Structure formats: structure tokens, C-alpha cells
Amino acid sequence: YPHQQEALGRLKDNRNLIVTVPTAAGKTLIAYAAIFNMIKKGRKCLYIVPLKALAFEKYEEMKALRKLGVRLTIATGDYDASASFIRNYDIVVCTSEKADSMIRHDPSILFEVGLIVADEAHLIGDPSRGPRLEMVLTTARVANPDTMILALSATISNPDDLCEWLASGIVASDFRPVQLKRGVLYGNMIIYEDESSKESSGDVVFETILSTVNDGGQCLVFVSSRKKAEELALKISFFLQDRLGGHGPSMNLEDDPYSDKINNCLAGRACFHHAGLSNPVRSGIESLFKSGDLKVLVATPTLAAGVNLPARCVIIRDITRYQNGRSEYLPAREIFQMLGRAGRPKYDTEGYAYLYAASSNSFRKAMDYFTMEIEPTMSGSGTPDQVRFNTLALVAMGMGNSAEEIRNFYRNTLFAFQNPISDADGMIRSSIGFLSDNDLIRDRGGKLIATEFGKATADLYLNPESAIILMDYLKGRHSEELALFNLARCPDMITISANNEDYSMAEYFLDRIGSTTFDDSDYSAAKTAMLLKEWISETPMRSICEQYRVGPGDVQSVANSADWLSYSLARLANSFKPEVRKDLENLNFRIKEGVKEEIIPLTLMPGIGRVRARRLYSAGFTSLEAISLSDESAISRIYGFSTKLSREVIASAKSILAKTGSRST
């Protein structure tokens, strides 16, 4: 493609480059060319993506490069880990958060990194993830201006801002290898953006889906909520079954509360996809769609920012979202991100992208989207929270020894290119005061230094406010419930919102732990702590979901968030309250695995999670030693244990005992 040729020519100049072209227009080839050029020079590459799911997808895609001798790895979690491992690899695929934490641990790695690829670079404007990518790119430019930055995106409307900020060249094109036909589904008509139209014989959404499926294509339908996704997927499933006959695939979903709903939908080759589903279930549904066994996927907009799942036809069923107490139209950027999924390279000559309009007002708005400019990408690093977070990081890294040094660093941010630097001055002074008052940094002879507490906070990648909550907890009495509640109070924690149905239960919990405040955030923290208590008590997933009105994906998100924070709490205890360190390490492991303390040793074996570990324990295999001395026929009598798995479990138990040189009880 012409834009690829232009980009490859620009890469020879070793200048930063922004490539903004539509989805599936060959951005990856440009990135690979830049990566190979850098590896030939003996330099390393960071390939940064916004989400863990995208990191794993990109990693799988790049595995083929190993055949060429390229050393590849992926890094998405464990923010407290040393960054020295990257010296053993040519390419590290990682999230923005992981890249930021690695640089915090060891800024010197930037002298070995020759190229940073920032995929989905428009997300630098995302309020939650954007500031982390902005800090990575800014730190790279300040610490090692020779590091080349390649920013890739399909949806940047103000590339000149980013070009000026990165001192980069730009390659921009609206070329799509699969042409897009766009229109609005309104009444019983398809009205295309050129105002030509086509009449439908029935419900225009369902008939459009049927026509696509009959022609061998697949449909992605975007809706605004989980409930709508589930309801519409079931309706589409029944509709397709009536007209196409046959029976779709099925999934074996033991103890999953969505099992019946999913299999009822799959019968008609349709299904739903949202964040309430567990990671394995979401992956299974995505695999069925990629293989073509699933014809229609009804999803919430989170899918549009996630894994690469194109379809011949995309329908945005809801162009509004309820937020801030009212219904609001979606930003143009989100609309174009979803519409950009239409048309599968190598399979389709044309993609179809439709917005649905239920009224004349929404029809006019839907048509307006086609000529609308995408919202500009704006920095999100200029908030008090972000400045405080970054100020501590700069002091801990030795890159912010004074207010003036921190100010000079901020001069190099996208925020400073889009706003007067004076806008950050007050926040920097306030951050230094806050961090000093809470013993995270100190002024030693006119030089700012991080305290032991501050360095640990920066290394653990904690919001300073979260670290203060955890430290305050360590200064008081210790109990399991109180620890869980304080984890849930942290700004870094993903919490479950509480409503009127939860207040009496939450108040009982708050009374029990001796809380003296009862505001909305306390109720939410209490509900989240109670959910975690159920999780580490081995309450079945289905029961937790029913009691707290959440999905398995929500439970996993809460547990993952608490895993990191409880690990951080144990790390802080090691330095500041060692007498509770062991209890907190056990709590961290229990949160990670969702188990009671008695079966912790059994979950050390690969492939043995909370359910299988409990089955082993209940069958009398209460220790690794008992398992190592057993034979596979005894273990294979336990439900869910095949002969092969039983053999692997015995081998694992023996291996662990041999490595530790100890017995488990």
C-alpha cells in the first residue's frame, strides 16, 4: 500500500513517526519493519498496547518471529518485578502500566531500548490509561532522546499536536483494503450515508443480520449494557434458529452462572460478550466467532477496544449511553472504533457498518456521525492525582530532585504542549507538600529524596493515597476482615457499587469491624470486602454472583485488583510491621487462588485451582506428601481427574517437594 511504502521510507530517517490509518490497513507491517531495523542495530524494542488481552493477542501473533531468531517475551503484570529481564530479549510486548513500572524500577533500561511502538496511540487521551503511556513516552524522550517512538492509531483527529510533542514525522491515509458501506437502520429502511436507501421486508436489524449470515458473513452488534447484550443475543438466536434450522456449538461451563444463557444463545449461533463473563468464557466465545461457528456476537463497547474481532457487518444498536444521570450520545471516537470492525481483510471485498436509529432525532444524529470530526486526543496527565503519582515516581527515580526539575520534566509532556505549564505549577507544589506531609519524600539539603516508604510505594506502582491507607492499617489492629476492607478502600481497587439493597448488609459489616463512617464509598468498600471474604472462603462462583448480583468477570477483576494490593500490603508489612507479614502473605495467596488456608499447598501444583484442590482435600489428599505417595488410580477416582491429570498431579507434588526439600501438611 502507498502509505506503507511512505512509512518504510520515513523509518530510514530514524525519526519518531506517527502512523494514522484505518483499522486493518497494514499498521503492523510498518511496526515489524521498524522492529527488524532496530534489532539489526543490536537495540531492543518495547511494543506497548493498552490492554492485557491485546498484549496476549499481539504476543501470539509475533511468536512466528522466533523462527528468525528473534527473542520475544510478554510482560503484563507483577509491577514489583525487576526490569533487568528485558536485557535477555529483543522484543518485549507489554501494557502501558507495565512499561511505566519497569522504567520506574530501572530507568537505565531506556538506554538499551532503541524503539518504542505505541499501538492504539489515540488512547493516550483515555483518562485512566492515557497518562501512563504519556509518562512512558515522556520519560523516554527525556532520559534517552535517541529512543525512536512509533505511534500507531486509526483514530487521531489532531495528529499535529502529537507530531509537535514527539517532534515526529507523520504518515496519514484514509485508505482501507476493505471498503466500507455505511448507513443508518431506521424504520424498515437502510438509509446509506449518500442518502440512497433500501427497504427491508421485516425488522430491519434482524433482516440485515439474516441477510449477512445467509451470504456467509458474520455480524457484530454493539449495545450499551450487559442486560441488553444478553436479551438481544437470545432473540437473535431464536430468530436464526427459526429460519436457518440446525443447531450451533455448545460450551461446557461448570459452575458458571451464565452457562444456560450462553448455551441457549449458541444453539442459534449467536452469543453475547461483556465484562461480566470470566476470561476463559470470553476467550471461548471469541474463538467460536473467529472459527466461524458463531455467526452473531452481541457485545458491549468494551469489545471495540479489546481483541481483534472483525466481522463483515457491524451494527451499533445503541448510539446513546446512560451516564451522569442522563442519556448521552456516544463520542464520535467510540462510534468510529466500533464501525472500524466492519470488513474482514482477506475474506470480504466490502464491509457494512450501520447505526440504528429508533426516532427521527436519533436518525439525524446517526447521519451526522458520518461527517463528524473525531474528538481531539487530549492529555489526561494534568490532574492533581496524576501529578502526585508522577511526582513521587520522578523523585524515586532520581529524575525529580527539586520542584524545578519536576517542572522541567512536565514541560516535555503532551499536557504542557496543550496547556500552559503554569497550569501544572500549583499541582506540583501541592504534590510535593502532600508527599512530604505523609513521609513519602523528604527535602534533604535542598534535594528531594524518596523515603523508604516512598520508594516502596513507587516500586509497587501504588497511588500514594492507596499506600497511605495501607500504611495506616499496619499501624492499627490486624484482622482478616479489616484488611479486606482497607484493601477495598484504596483508590487503586476495583470495587462493586452498592445500592439500597446492600445497605443493611454493609452496615452490619461496618459495625462488626468498628467503622465510624457510613458514606457511599464505605458501603461500596464493605460490599467488595464481603465479596472477597466469600471468594477466599471457597464459596462457589455461582453463589457469589447471585448474592452480589455480579458476573464471574467482575469477581475476577476484584480478586485481581485485591491480589496486587494485598501483595503490596504484605511487602509494606515486611519493612514496617514484620510480625503480620506471614498472615498477610497467606491472605495474598488466598486472594490470588480463592481458597481457604488449608489447601494453599495443593494449589501450588500447575492446573490445580480452587475447585480441584478442594476435591483432592475432601478425598483425603490433604498434603503434597499424601499426593506424592499415592497412585494415579486412587486420584483418578475423584470427579474431574482423568488418568493423565492424576499422573501429572503426582509428578507435580513430587517435584515441588524435591525443590523445597520439605513436607506439606
C-alpha positions, 0 to 999 in steps of 0.5 A, a space after each residue: 500500500 502507498 502509505 506503507 511504502 511512505 512509512 518504510 521510507 520515513 523509518 530510514 530517517 530514524 525519526 519518531 513517526 506517527 502512523 494514522 490509518 484505518 483499522 486493518 490497513 497494514 499498521 503492523 507491517 510498518 511496526 515489524 519493519 521498524 522492529 527488524 531495523 532496530 534489532 539489526 542495530 543490536 537495540 531492543 524494542 518495547 511494543 506497548 498496547 493498552 490492554 492485557 488481552 491485546 498484549 496476549 493477542 499481539 504476543 501470539 501473533 509475533 511468536 512466528 518471529 522466533 523462527 528468525 531468531 528473534 527473542 520475544 517475551 510478554 510482560 503484563 503484570 507483577 509491577 514489583 518485578 525487576 526490569 533487568 529481564 528485558 536485557 535477555 530479549 529483543 522484543 518485549 510486548 507489554 501494557 502501558 502500566 507495565 512499561 511505566 513500572 519497569 522504567 520506574 524500577 530501572 530507568 537505565 533500561 531506556 538506554 538499551 531500548 532503541 524503539 518504542 511502538 505505541 499501538 492504539 496511540 489515540 488512547 493516550 487521551 483515555 483518562 485512566 490509561 492515557 497518562 501512563 503511556 504519556 509518562 512512558 513516552 515522556 520519560 523516554 524522550 527525556 532520559 534517552 532522546 535517541 529512543 525512536 517512538 512509533 505511534 500507531 492509531 486509526 483514530 487521531 483527529 489532531 495528529 499535529 499536536 502529537 507530531 509537535 510533542 514527539 517532534 515526529 514525522 507523520 504518515 496519514 491515509 484514509 485508505 482501507 483494503 476493505 471498503 466500507 458501506 455505511 448507513 443508518 437502520 431506521 424504520 424498515 429502511 437502510 438509509 446509506 450515508 449518500 442518502 440512497 436507501 433500501 427497504 427491508 421486508 421485516 425488522 430491519 436489524 434482524 433482516 440485515 443480520 439474516 441477510 449477512 449470515 445467509 451470504 456467509 458473513 458474520 455480524 457484530 452488534 454493539 449495545 450499551 449494557 450487559 442486560 441488553 447484550 444478553 436479551 438481544 443475543 437470545 432473540 437473535 438466536 431464536 430468530 436464526 434458529 427459526 429460519 436457518 434450522 440446525 443447531 450451533 456449538 455448545 460450551 461446557 461451563 461448570 459452575 458458571 452462572 451464565 452457562 444456560 444463557 450462553 448455551 441457549 444463545 449458541 444453539 442459534 449461533 449467536 452469543 453475547 460478550 461483556 465484562 461480566 463473563 470470566 476470561 476463559 468464557 470470553 476467550 471461548 466465545 471469541 474463538 467460536 466467532 473467529 472459527 466461524 461457528 458463531 455467526 452473531 456476537 452481541 457485545 458491549 463497547 468494551 469489545 471495540 477496544 479489546 481483541 481483534 474481532 472483525 466481522 463483515 457487518 457491524 451494527 451499533 444498536 445503541 448510539 446513546 449511553 446512560 451516564 451522569 444521570 442522563 442519556 448521552 450520545 456516544 463520542 464520535 471516537 467510540 462510534 468510529 472504533 466500533 464501525 472500524 470492525 466492519 470488513 474482514 481483510 482477506 475474506 470480504 471485498 466490502 464491509 457494512 457498518 450501520 447505526 440504528 436509529 429508533 426516532 427521527 432525532 436519533 436518525 439525524 444524529 446517526 447521519 451526522 456521525 458520518 461527517 463528524 470530526 473525531 474528538 481531539 486526543 487530549 492529555 489526561 496527565 494534568 490532574 492533581 492525582 496524576 501529578 502526585 503519582 508522577 511526582 513521587 515516581 520522578 523523585 524515586 527515580 532520581 529524575 525529580 530532585 527539586 520542584 524545578 526539575 519536576 517542572 522541567 520534566 512536565 514541560 516535555 509532556 503532551 499536557 504542557 504542549 496543550 496547556 500552559 505549564 503554569 497550569 501544572 505549577 500549583 499541582 506540583 507544589 501541592 504534590 510535593 507538600 502532600 508527599 512530604 506531609 505523609 513521609 513519602 519524600 523528604 527535602 534533604 539539603 535542598 534535594 528531594 529524596 524518596 523515603 523508604 516508604 516512598 520508594 516502596 510505594 513507587 516500586 509497587 506502582 501504588 497511588 500514594 493515597 492507596 499506600 497511605 491507607 495501607 500504611 495506616 492499617 499496619 499501624 492499627 489492629 490486624 484482622 482478616 476482615 479489616 484488611 479486606 476492607 482497607 484493601 477495598 478502600 484504596 483508590 487503586 481497587 476495583 470495587 462493586 457499587 452498592 445500592 439500597 439493597 446492600 445497605 443493611 448488609 454493609 452496615 452490619 459489616 461496618 459495625 462488626 469491624 468498628 467503622 465510624 463512617 457510613 458514606 457511599 464509598 464505605 458501603 461500596 468498600 464493605 460490599 467488595 470486602 464481603 465479596 472477597 471474604 466469600 471468594 477466599 472462603 471457597 464459596 462457589 462462583 455461582 453463589 457469589 454472583 447471585 448474592 452480589 448480583 455480579 458476573 464471574 468477570 467482575 469477581 475476577 477483576 476484584 480478586 485481581 485488583 485485591 491480589 496486587 494490593 494485598 501483595 503490596 500490603 504484605 511487602 509494606 508489612 515486611 519493612 514496617 510491621 514484620 510480625 503480620 507479614 506471614 498472615 498477610 502473605 497467606 491472605 495474598 495467596 488466598 486472594 490470588 487462588 480463592 481458597 481457604 488456608 488449608 489447601 494453599 499447598 495443593 494449589 501450588 501444583 500447575 492446573 490445580 485451582 480452587 475447585 480441584 484442590 478442594 476435591 483432592 482435600 475432601 478425598 483425603 489428599 490433604 498434603 503434597 506428601 499424601 499426593 506424592 505417595 499415592 497412585 494415579 488410580 486412587 486420584 483418578 477416582 475423584 470427579 474431574 481427574 482423568 488418568 493423565 491429570 492424576 499422573 501429572 498431579 503426582 509428578 507435580 507434588 513430587 517435584 515441588 517437594 524435591 525443590 523445597 526439600 520439605 513436607 506439606 501438611 
